[in-house]
Amino acid sequence: MKIGLDTSVVLRLLTGEPDAQAQVALEWVLKAKAQKTRLIISDLVVSEAYFALQHHFKVSKADALKHLSLLLTSGEFEADGVVAGVLTLPGLATAKPGFVDRLIHEHYLRGQADRIATFEKATRSLPRVELLG
């Protein structure tokens, strides 16, 4: 069986807050793993967690990326998209274009898109980008 995790569960596991929900999340994960359940985390959940960690929990970009990467490389969870590869890019916390722009770019290139259209000047450094304007 495969179960996709929502951002609320991922955030409880990463932050331990609120304590009661974090404990429920951890116990649920342990039970699911004992039952050989595959726990899936989507690119959208990772993106939302990335911003929530910064905005609501005052975590730096670098730390948010580090903890998300550690979560996905722990062996307990699986990424369902391209995020695991994007998180391995060096200097991602300060890169231009940033994490989510690179995630969007990689998603399109692995999907049906031949090119990506954007107004984001920093994105022109990536392959197959058409800068508008």
VENBELUR-V832526 format. One record per residue. RES is the residue in one letter. PHI is phi in degrees with one decimal (999 if undefined). D_FIRST is the distance of its C-alpha to the first C-alpha in Angstrom with 1 decimal. Layout:
res	phi	d_first
RES	PHI	D_FIRST
RES	PHI	D_FIRST
//
This chain:
res	phi	d_first
M	999	0.0
K	-120.0	3.8
I	-130.8	6.7
G	-85.1	10.2
L	-94.5	13.1
D	-81.8	16.4
T	-57.1	19.7
S	-61.4	20.7
V	-71.3	18.0
V	-59.6	18.8
L	-64.5	22.5
R	-63.0	22.3
L	-66.2	20.7
L	-77.1	23.4
T	-102.2	26.4
G	73.9	26.0
E	-124.8	27.5
P	-63.6	27.9
D	-53.3	27.7
A	-62.5	26.2
Q	-69.8	23.3
A	-62.9	22.8
Q	-65.7	22.6
V	-61.0	20.1
A	-62.0	17.9
L	-63.6	18.3
E	-62.2	17.7
W	-63.4	14.5
V	-61.3	13.3
L	-60.5	14.6
K	-65.3	13.0
A	-61.6	9.4
K	-65.7	10.4
A	-62.9	12.0
Q	-92.4	9.0
K	63.6	7.6
T	-77.7	5.1
R	-87.8	6.2
L	-101.3	8.7
I	-107.7	10.5
I	-124.6	14.1
S	-82.3	16.1
D	-57.2	19.7
L	-65.4	20.9
V	-64.8	19.5
V	-62.4	21.2
S	-61.9	24.3
E	-65.1	24.5
A	-64.9	24.0
Y	-56.9	26.7
F	-71.8	29.2
A	-64.4	28.4
L	-59.8	28.9
Q	-72.4	32.2
H	-75.2	33.4
H	-89.5	32.3
F	-110.4	32.1
K	56.7	34.9
V	-88.8	33.0
S	-66.9	34.7
K	-56.2	33.1
A	-60.3	33.1
D	-69.7	31.4
A	-60.6	28.8
L	-63.2	28.0
K	-61.7	28.1
H	-69.8	25.7
L	-65.8	23.1
S	-63.5	23.5
L	-61.2	23.2
L	-61.0	19.9
L	-76.4	18.4
T	-101.8	20.0
S	-69.7	19.1
G	88.7	16.2
E	-92.0	14.0
F	-130.1	13.0
E	-125.3	12.8
A	-85.2	15.2
D	-99.3	14.4
G	-133.3	18.1
V	-103.4	21.4
V	-61.7	21.8
A	-59.6	21.2
G	-69.3	24.1
V	-64.1	26.3
L	-65.9	26.0
T	-85.8	27.6
L	-65.7	30.8
P	-68.4	33.8
G	67.0	35.6
L	-62.2	33.0
A	-63.6	34.2
T	-118.4	37.6
A	-67.7	36.9
K	-124.5	38.3
P	-68.8	36.4
G	-82.6	33.9
F	-53.3	30.2
V	-68.9	29.1
D	-61.7	31.7
R	-69.3	30.4
L	-64.1	26.8
I	-61.3	28.1
H	-58.0	30.2
E	-63.4	27.5
H	-61.1	25.1
Y	-62.8	28.0
L	-66.3	29.1
R	-84.4	25.7
G	-96.7	25.5
Q	-98.6	28.3
A	-83.3	31.2
D	-86.9	34.1
R	-143.8	35.7
I	-121.9	35.2
A	-98.8	37.9
T	-155.4	38.7
F	-100.0	41.5
E	-72.8	40.2
K	-61.0	42.8
A	-64.1	40.7
T	-72.2	38.1
R	-63.1	40.8
S	-75.2	40.3
L	-91.0	36.9
P	-68.8	36.9
R	58.8	37.2
V	-110.6	38.2
E	-110.7	40.9
L	-82.8	42.7
L	-91.0	44.2
G	80.7	47.5
//
